[in-house]
């Protein structure tokens, strides 16, 4: 198979970063799915990536494209996943491949329960330091999309086709043959870095080497490491070292998505992070005090938005 047409939903930091890259290198190959109000705002006010105005082809969820997409990219926040699943319906055909770029370890299962597991590759976006304010996105590091099959050691024709498309589109990517482990690994990072930077409203500098909140971040990550043993995810202490190396390469002034959410007064993905950790800990009868504290603090921040 060969992927020629892609559809994307979600023009947040991750979605806009890769949508811009695809449109720039493969003009006409990408359609952005958005509701009428968003399309009007994007068209009137524009969306910008590192100062360059992006020109996308938009379509509402109700409109039907000429044919289903070869590839659908879901780049919304967790709170918008159910709506996005409905919005992509007209773009999913018998041979469509779906990638969910959400954080966490559950979105692929949710999408697969609707459209079929065979359509969904496991995937995660990592390594970006993008900051989005309104319709303007800036980044120094684009990051990459890591993806692959559910079965360890397998590289399917679908995975090869997506890799070929990303190569032609200039999208940095990596095919990973142990994606469950990698998803858990990225989840572990997000549980630490996103939540700690949100609570303390600090940029990456606050958790990089010598940062005042690095210890709390590592403690939160090690609670996930313990759970991974109980869930047969296969994480080891060296995985924390891997992510610390990635973290050191990001701009100190960069911000996590959750930090940007609390600064903007938006709902966070705390249920996806600490909420998941707490639920798994209760399942296995263990305590996760760091994540419980982070959960309570972030919920308090959210409650204070309207104060």
WONORZI-V762548 format. One record per residue. N is the residue number from 0. PSI is psi in radians with two decimals (* if undefined). Layout:
n=[N;N]
psi=[PSI;PSI]
//
This chain:
n=[0;1;2;3;4;5;6;7;8;9;10;11;12;13;14;15;16;17;18;19;20;21;22;23;24;25;26;27;28;29;30;31;32;33;34;35;36;37;38;39;40;41;42;43;44;45;46;47;48;49;50;51;52;53;54;55;56;57;58;59;60;61;62;63;64;65;66;67;68;69;70;71;72;73;74;75;76;77;78;79;80;81;82;83;84;85;86;87;88;89;90;91;92;93;94;95;96;97;98;99;100;101;102;103;104;105;106;107;108;109;110;111;112;113;114;115;116;117;118;119;120;121;122;123;124;125;126;127;128;129;130;131;132;133;134;135;136;137;138;139;140;141;142;143;144;145;146;147;148;149;150;151;152;153;154;155;156;157;158;159;160;161;162;163;164;165;166;167;168;169;170;171;172;173;174;175;176;177;178;179;180;181;182;183;184;185;186;187;188;189;190;191;192;193;194;195;196;197;198;199;200;201;202;203;204;205;206;207;208;209;210;211;212;213;214;215;216;217;218;219;220;221;222;223;224;225;226;227;228;229;230;231;232;233;234;235;236;237;238;239;240;241;242;243;244;245;246;247;248;249;250;251;252;253;254;255;256;257;258;259;260;261;262;263;264;265;266;267;268;269;270;271;272;273;274;275;276;277;278;279;280;281;282;283;284;285;286;287;288;289;290;291;292;293;294;295;296;297;298;299;300;301;302;303;304;305;306]
psi=[2.72;2.28;2.14;-0.55;2.28;2.57;2.50;2.43;2.25;1.72;0.80;-2.80;-0.82;-0.87;-0.77;-0.68;-0.90;-0.52;-0.76;-0.72;-0.73;-0.83;-0.62;-0.69;-0.41;1.22;2.37;-0.02;-0.16;2.40;2.33;2.18;2.21;2.73;2.93;-0.73;-0.76;-0.75;-0.74;-0.72;-0.76;-0.70;-0.72;-0.86;-0.39;2.73;2.43;2.45;1.98;0.78;-0.13;2.23;2.33;2.43;1.84;2.70;2.14;2.69;2.46;2.79;-0.49;-0.47;2.59;2.17;2.92;-0.64;2.80;2.74;2.65;-0.55;2.31;2.22;2.15;2.04;0.56;3.02;2.86;-0.67;-0.34;0.16;-0.81;-0.73;-0.71;-0.67;-0.71;-0.62;-0.44;-0.01;-0.77;-0.15;-0.09;2.09;-3.01;-0.56;0.19;2.41;2.38;2.31;2.22;2.06;0.28;2.72;2.96;-3.00;0.26;-0.24;-0.63;-0.69;-0.70;-0.81;-0.75;-0.51;-0.37;-0.82;-0.10;2.25;-0.54;-0.32;-0.28;2.07;2.58;2.40;2.78;2.51;2.37;2.78;0.08;2.69;0.65;2.50;2.22;2.15;2.00;-2.24;0.28;2.15;2.36;2.54;2.71;-0.68;2.04;-0.50;-2.81;2.87;2.12;2.28;2.93;-3.02;2.84;-0.68;2.20;2.40;-0.06;2.41;1.76;2.98;-0.62;-0.77;-0.74;-0.66;-0.71;-0.73;-0.73;-0.76;-0.82;-0.63;-0.82;-0.55;-0.07;0.45;2.04;2.34;2.90;2.24;2.16;2.25;0.06;1.20;-0.56;-0.80;-0.71;-0.67;-0.78;-0.64;-0.81;-0.65;-0.76;-0.76;-0.85;-0.68;-0.67;-1.06;-0.74;-0.83;-0.72;-0.73;-0.53;-0.78;-0.75;-0.04;0.84;2.61;-3.10;-0.49;-0.54;-0.31;-0.03;3.09;2.16;-0.11;2.58;-0.32;0.18;-0.72;-0.76;-0.70;-0.82;-0.65;-0.72;-0.69;-0.65;-0.41;-0.63;-0.69;-0.74;-0.73;-0.59;-0.57;-0.71;-0.41;0.14;0.68;-0.32;0.30;2.64;2.92;-0.57;-0.42;-0.59;-0.73;-0.65;-0.84;-0.52;-0.62;-0.74;-0.79;-0.67;-0.37;-0.06;2.71;2.24;-0.47;-0.10;2.80;2.47;2.82;-0.61;-0.63;-0.75;-0.61;-0.82;-0.59;-0.53;-0.03;0.53;2.72;2.50;3.12;0.58;-0.57;-0.57;-0.54;-1.56;-0.63;-0.77;-0.75;-0.78;-0.77;-0.72;-0.65;-0.72;-0.65;-0.67;0.00;0.62;2.90;2.49;1.26;-0.59;-0.82;-0.56;-0.72;-0.75;-0.71;-0.85;-0.71;-0.72;-0.67;-0.67;-0.68;-0.77;-0.71;-0.48;-0.12;-0.75;0.09;*]
//
